[in-house]
Amino acid sequence: MSQSKREQVVSHLRYIRQELREMHQGVMEDGLLPEAGEVRGVMAQMEALLELLEGKAGRKKESDS
């Protein structure tokens, strides 16, 4: 994986981790579930990360054939 893609993955993971920590803290401290928009936002970040990773894997599979 190239250095720039690695940095993008690390950035996405840090963002997702922070968002999930905030959601968890809200549940544990206040007993409140996160808003649907917050969950959708984190899911969108996870999908973007997956697409980034699959793009690399997809090219590798094509070259192996």
C-alpha positions in Angstrom: 0.0 0.0 0.0 1.4 3.4 -0.9 2.3 5.8 1.8 -0.5 8.3 0.9 -3.1 5.6 0.9 -1.8 4.4 4.3 -2.1 7.9 5.6 -5.7 8.1 4.3 -6.6 4.8 6.0 -5.0 6.0 9.3 -6.9 9.3 9.0 -10.2 7.5 8.4 -9.7 5.1 11.3 -8.8 7.9 13.7 -12.0 9.8 12.7 -14.1 6.7 13.1 -12.5 5.8 16.4 -13.2 9.3 17.8 -16.8 9.3 16.6 -17.4 5.9 18.1 -15.8 6.9 21.4 -18.1 10.0 21.6 -21.1 7.8 20.9 -20.1 5.2 23.5 -19.5 7.9 26.1 -23.0 9.3 25.5 -24.6 5.9 25.9 -22.6 5.1 29.1 -22.9 8.5 30.8 -26.3 9.6 29.7 -28.0 6.5 28.6 -28.8 8.2 25.3 -28.6 6.5 22.0 -26.8 8.4 19.2 -28.8 10.3 16.7 -29.4 8.4 13.4 -27.5 11.1 11.5 -24.4 10.5 13.6 -24.6 6.7 13.0 -25.0 7.3 9.3 -22.0 9.6 9.3 -19.8 7.0 10.9 -21.1 4.3 8.5 -20.3 6.6 5.6 -16.8 7.0 6.8 -16.5 3.2 7.2 -17.8 2.7 3.7 -15.3 5.2 2.3 -12.5 3.4 4.0 -13.7 0.1 2.7 -13.8 1.5 -0.9 -10.3 2.8 -0.5 -9.1 -0.6 0.6 -11.1 -2.6 -1.9 -9.9 -0.4 -4.7 -6.3 -1.5 -4.0 -7.4 -5.2 -3.5 -9.5 -5.1 -6.7 -6.5 -4.0 -8.8 -4.3 -6.6 -7.3 -6.8 -9.4 -8.0 -7.1 -8.2 -11.7 -3.3 -8.3 -12.1 -3.1 -11.8 -10.6 -5.5 -13.3 -13.2 
